[in-house]
């Protein structure tokens, strides 16, 4: 048996053998005899056995229950977006009052077809619509289901159709919903902070960029090649800044939010308290978003 060179990695299962690779799941060094083929790279025998037990028990890779149909949740979200879009088309398209009610506006005022005027309801009369700072906090959520142009909803829903099932397959349904919802909310909070008082922002793009962030974290976690997702993300970032009337604020906030929530899920310490750690961290991110909204409302008051 060969003796490992000084300073070389040593297999955690065979102390006298040099390790040339790390397990993709637990990151411990393993020798060639301990390498087991996995979906991405190699795993050690312990992780392979643990994964087999989890699969039999219906447990997702990072905790939680494995989705029997990982695409179902994305289909439901797509259906909700399409239903709202059809309602907007049926009530006037861009001139629909639904758009003004559901899209994010930081402050209220007179929203007419010629523009926005920040005036009190006593002056605006029937044209007055509230903003988030006036208590229309539902806009932080409803904007993520609101579209007007067909290209806008088509691009967002196609991205959700491609990315959503991949994220849910890795995280399970509940954690996928947490990633999607918090990406939407962090995108909305960023819009609330960084756009002008008279702006209207709508679309699921913040949540979609959150899924890009989630995929990037998952790919990095298993040690796979990041170039493919990085290239796709770069194209979307280019589109964000190259085309007019696209909310870079929502895209940036959603990307950061989705990546952050996915990171606290996949990097939570393994063991019996893993779920507690994950949901506590998710709760912490939610609290930070809520605090950001409260502070912005106080500034605009």
N, C-alpha and C positions, 0 to 999 in steps of 0.2 A: 504494500500500500504506500502510495507516495505521500510525502510530508508536505503540508501547505507551506508556501513561501512566507517569510516574515512579512507581517502586515496585510496578508491576503484575507479576504472574507472566508469564513469557515461555516460550513453547513450547520444550521441549528439542530439538526437531527443526528448528524454524524460529526462529532467534534474533530476528528482527525482528517476530514476531507475538505478540500478547497471548494468554495462555492463560486460559480461563475455567473449566477443570476439570482434575482430576488423573486419571491412569490408575488404575483400580481395582486393577490388579495390581502395578505397580511404583511407584505414587504420584508419578510425575513429571508436571509440568504439560504439557498438550497443548492445541493450538488446535483450532478446529472442523474443519479439514481432516484432522487426525490422529485424530479421534474415531471409534472403531469400536464398533458395538454388541456388548455381551457379555451373558452370562447375567444379570449384575447390573451396571448402570451402563455405563461405556465404558472401553475399553482403547486403548492406543496401537498402531500397526502392528507394532512390534517384539514386543510381548507377544502379539498375536494370532498372529503367525507362530510364535513359540516355543510357544504353546499348541497350535497345529495340529501341530507336529512331535512334541510330547509325546503328543498324542492318538494319532497314528499309531504311536508307539513303545509305547503302552500304559502311559504314565507318569501317575500321579495328579497332581493339582494341586500338591501340596506334597511331591512326591518319592515314590519307591516305586512298585510295580507297581499299576496300576489293577485293581480287582476286576471280573471278568467278571460276577459276580452279587453286588452289594453287600449283599443281604439274607441270603445264605447263612450267614455267620458268626453273625448274630443268631439265625437259625433253630436253629443247632446249640446255642447257649447256652440258648435257650428250651427245647430238648429236654432238655438236662442238668438244668435247673431242674425241669421237669415230672417227670422220672424220679426225682429225689430226693424230690419232694413225694409221688409215688405210693408210694415205699418207706416214707415216714414214715406215710402213711395206713394202709398195710398192716400196720404194726407197732405201731399204737396211737395214731396221731395225736399230740396234745400229750404223751401219756404215753410215747411211743416213746423208747427209749434213744438213738436216732439224733439226736433233737433236742439232748439234753444233750451228745452227742459232737461234733456239727457246729457248734452255735452258739458264739459267743464267750462265754467266762467268763474274767474276768481271773485268778482264782485257783481252785484246786480245792477240793473239799469234798464234803459230803453233799448231793446234789441229790435231794430227795424230793418227793412230790407236794404236800406242805404248805409247802415253802420250802427255803431254802438255809442250811446251817450250815458255817462254815469250820472244819473239823476234819481231822486227818491221816487217811490211809488206814487206819491201824491201828485207828482208832476207827470210821470210817464203814463199813468192811468192803466188802461188795458194792455199797453205795450210793455209794462214792467215785468221783468223776469228776475228771480233771485239768483245770486251767485253763491259759491261755497261759503264765502265769508258771511253771507246773510243767513246761513243755516241750511243751504241746499247741499248737504253732505252726500246725498245720494249720487250726485254727479261724479264723485270720485270713483264710483263703481259703474254707473250706467254708461259713462262715456266709452267704456271698454266693450260695449255691445252695440255701439251706435256707428253707422256708416251711411253715407249718401251716395257716393260714386260707386258704380259697379266694379271698377278696377280695384278700388280700395278694399272692399269686402272680399273680392275674389283673391287678391294677393294674400291677405291676412288669413283667410280660411284655408287656402291651399297650404300655407306654411304650418298652420295648426294641424292639418290633416297629416302632414309629413312628420313633424317634430313631436306632437303630442303623444302618440302611441309609444314612441321610443322612450320618452321620459317616464311615462306611466309604467312601462314594462320593467324599468329599473327600480323605480321608487315605490310602486304600488299606488292605488287610486287616491287614498287620503293625502299622501305626501305630494303626489302630483298636483292635486287641487290646491294644496297649500302653496306650492311653487307658483302656480298660475295666478292664484288670487293675490299673493303678495307682490308678484311682478307687476300686475295691473295696478295695485295700490301705490307701490313705490314710483311707478311711472306717473300716476296721477298726482302724487305729492310733489314730484319734481316739476311737473307742469304748473301746479299751484304756486310754487315758489318762484319759478323762473320765467313765467310769461306775463305779459301786460294785463292790466285789469280788464280791458275790453276784448280779450281774446276768447275765442271758442275753440276748444280742442276735443276731438273725438276719434274713435277708432280703437281696435284691439292691438295695435302695433306694440304698445308697451309690454303687454303680456306675451306677445309673440317674441319680442326681443329677450324677454325673460327666459323663454324656452331655449333660445340660442345660448344664453349664459349657462343654463342648466346642462345642455349637451356638452358644452366646453368643459365644465367641471367634471362631468362623468367620464369624458374621454381622457382627461388628465389623470383622474383617479386610477384608471386601469392601465395607465402608461401607454396608451395608443397614440397614434400620430395625430397631432392637433392641426396639421396643415389644411386638411379638407374643411373642417369647421371654421378655421380661421379665414380661409379664402371666401367661404360663403358669407361669413359675417362681414368681411371687408367690403364685399359687393353691396350688402345692405346698408352699411354705414355710408358708402359712397352715394348711394341713392338718397339717403337721408339728407345729405348736405347739397346734393346736386340739383334736386328737384324742389320747386317752390311749394310753400304751404304744407310742409311735412314737419311734424313736431320732433325735433332732435331731443327736446327735453324729455318727452315721454319715452322715446327710444332708449336714451341714456339711463333714465331712472329704472325702466323695466329690465334692462340688461344687468345692471348692478343688483337689483333686487332678486331676480331669478337666480343669478350666480351665487349670491350670498346665502339664500335659503337652501339651495341645493348643497352648498358647501357644508353648512351646519348639519345637514342630514347625512351626507356620505362620510364625513370625517368625525362624526360622533363616536365616542369610544364604544367598542363592542362589549357585549355582556348583557346581563339581565336588566340593567338600567338604561340601555341604549335608547329605547323609545321615550323614556322620561327626559333624557338629555336632549333628544331631537325636538320634542314638542315644547320643551322649556325654551330652547333657543328660538324656535319659530315664534313663540309667544313674545320673546324679547324683541325680535325684528318687528312684529306687529305693533308693539308698544312704541318703538322708535318712530315708526311711520305715523302713528296717531299723535305723538308728541310734535312731530314736524308740522302736521296739519294744524294743531292747536296754536302753535307759535306763529304760523303764517296768518291765521285768522286774527290773532291778537295784533299783528303788525298792520293788517288791513282795516282793523276796526276803527 
